[in-house]
Structures are given as C-alpha cells and as structure tokens.
Amino acid sequence: MKHQRMTLSLDAGEMAELEDMALRGNSNKTEVIRRAIRIYMLLEQMRAEGKELHAQEQPGSRQLERLVFV
C-alpha cells in the first residue's frame, strides 16, 4: 500500500488531546488518527445500514443512551 502525506492543522487544545491519547494508548499521533478514521468508517457504515449505537453508563445498568451521528 502506498502511503501519502498530508498536513493537518490543529489548535493547541486539539494537539494536546491528540498527544495525550497517544501517550495513554502507548502509541503515536499517526496511529491515533488512523484508528479514529477506522472508527469513523465503521460508524458511517452502521449509519448507512440503519443501525443504532447505544452507550451504557455502567455495566448492568438499564439506562442506555442512543448515540446519533449525522
């Protein structure tokens, strides 16, 4: 697979969060961005198929929150 380069402009807060995510995941900024793209692709596929995504506050909790991606 041929890789292409790009430039990404982030504000200071976004860059700090990206760096923190990389550290927490024992990874690097490029890998965090790649993972985010894969998650976004999955969400888009789910949306196209009419599926829903729900978040549960605590395991075993009956309270679910429906997540909507537009």
Summary of the structure (lengths in Angstrom):
residues: 70
radius of gyration: 15.8
end to end distance: 30.6
largest distance: 46.5
contacts: 111
relative contact order: 0.09
helix: 47%
strand: 11%
